[in-house]
Structure formats: C-alpha cells, structure tokens
Amino acid sequence: MKITIRTFLLVFFLTCYGCATTTFLPTDESATYAPTESLKVYWEKPQEPYTIIGKVAAEGDDIDEETLFKELKQKAKSVGAHAIIMGDTSKQRSVIGTPMYGGGTLIVPTSSNRIDAIAIRFAD
C-alpha cells in the first residue's frame, strides 16, 4: 500500500488534534494525597489557611480554553487538591509548512493553549 506525504500528514494532524496534556509539579515529592471529589476554583488567594501542594497545568494544540480548564480541574482533583488558584493562560498561533512531493507546500494553521494554576489543600 502506497502512502503519500499528504495522507501521512492528514493522519498525523488528525491524531494530534485535540490531545490535551496535563502535568503536576509537586512542592514535596514524598507527599501524596487521596483524590478529591470536588474542587474550588479561586482567581485570588483564598482567606482560609492553606498549603500549596504543587502546580498544575493543561496544554494542547487546537483545544479550546473550556476543555483545558476541565482537564486542569480533573488533574488537580486526581492529585488531592481541595482547590486551585488560577494563574496564567496563554495562546500561541503558528503555521506548519511541509514540502509536498511533486512541489508545493502544505500549510496548516495551528494554535496552542495553556492554563496554569496552583494546587492547594486546606487545613483539616
């Protein structure tokens, strides 16, 4: 079966489209917490005493901010956060150009979104 560059690129971009990556950078790698069922979202530091357990981030190509926000909250709950304090959001737009067999260039516009937050736990 003969696969052209165009077919390969189409499959490649469709495979990558919509892939969100979430990360957690703990402040103390030896500390672990049970996952939480609910999560509060703060845009400023809360008044209640809390402990920072790490930084959570979600990023992805061609994924809307709402979907990334859901992924970010899910990651925070999975690492045991009671709440998150929202941080930076960023969006980058670019194009990818790939030379085509037989001449020409395939140009594909892309955008990448990222959301960062601080994961916290409240005093028991």
Sequence and secondary structure as in RCSB ss.txt:
>XXXX:A:sequence
MKITIRTFLLVFFLTCYGCATTTFLPTDESATYAPTESLKVYWEKPQEPYTIIGKVAAEGDDIDEETLFKELKQK
AKSVGAHAIIMGDTSKQRSVIGTPMYGGGTLIVPTSSNRIDAIAIRFAD
>XXXX:A:secstr
    HHHHHHHHHHHHTT EEEEEEES TT      S  EEESS  SS EEEEEEEEEEEET  HHHHHHHHHHH
HHHTT SEEEEEEEEEEEEEEEEE TTS EEEEEEEEEEEEEEEEEE  
